[in-house]
């Protein structure tokens, strides 16, 4: 298994064990690939749920630019909901898992079919 495959297995376990979600493995793989090299960097591979700058980056770079959503209060609510589901006490919120949950929340899985 490649390092990326190992990470995908870890992300799937997080979705199942910490979030109570049975992941679509094909979509999870596409989301992970979409994160690019950031998944291999300790700092950029995770999202800090308490850092406003980090959450703004998720909103602007992922929800608005990648998923094509319009800026609204709904985006902030969705991010907060994902952080709550992942667990506020969980310090290691993997970026790929957060992006997966946001993509499914907004029904934007088709973005990854391109």
N, C-alpha and C positions, 0 to 999 in steps of 0.2 A: 504494500500500500504506500502511496505517496504521502507526503506531509499534508497536502491539501485533503486527501481522503481521510486521514486521521482526524483532521479538524472538523470535517463534515460529520463524522461519527460523534465527535464531542458535542457539536452544535445540536445534532438530533437528540442526544441524551439530555441536553439542557432543555430543549423544547418539551420533551416528554416528562422529565423528572421535575423540573422547576416551574414549568408553565402549564403543564397538563394538556399539551397539544401533541397530537400524533402528526408528525411532519410529512409532507409530500416530499420524498427524498429527491425527486427530480428537480422540483422547484428550489429546494434548499441548496442543491449543488449549483444551480444557476445563480442564485443570490450570492453564494459564497464566491463563485468565479467573478461575479460583478463587483465584488469588493476589491478585487485586484490584490496587489501586494500588501495592502494594509493588514490583511489577516495574519501575516507573518511577523508583524511588529508588535511587541508587547503593549505599547501605549495606544497605537491606532487600532488595534484589533478589538478593543473594548470601548464601550460608551459609558461615560459617567452620568448617572441619572441625576446627580445633584449639581452638575456644572452647567449653568445657563448658556455659556458659550458653546459647549459641546452639543447641547440640545438644539441650539440655533443652527449649528452645522448640519445636524441630522435633518432638520426641517428644510433648510435651504438647499443643501446639496442632494439629498435623497428624495424627500417628498415633493419638492417643487421642481428641481431640475431633472431628476431621473424619472419620477413617476408622473410628472406633468400636472401636478395638482395646484390649484390656486391657493395663494396664501390666505388662511382664515383661522379663526379660533378653533375650528374642528381639528386642524393639524396639531395644535398644541394639546388638545384634549386626547387625541389618539396617542401621541408620544407619552403623555402622562399615564394613560391606560396601559400601554405596553410596559412602561417602567414598573407600574404597580403589579402587573401580571408576572413579570420576571422576578419581582421581589426586591423591595427597596433595600433590604439588608444584604442582598447578594451583591458583592462588590464587583464581580467579574461578569458584566453584561456584555456578551460577545456581539460585536457589530453585526455580523451576519444573521444572528438570531433576532436582533432588534429589527433589522431591515426585513427579514422574512415575515415577522409578525405585522409590521406596518404594511407591507405589500398585500398580505392576505386581508388585513383589516379594511383596506380601501378597495379590495377586489381588483388589484392591478397585476395579477399574476401573469397576464398576457404580455406585459412589458418584457418579460424574460423569454418569450417565444421567438424573439427576433433573431 
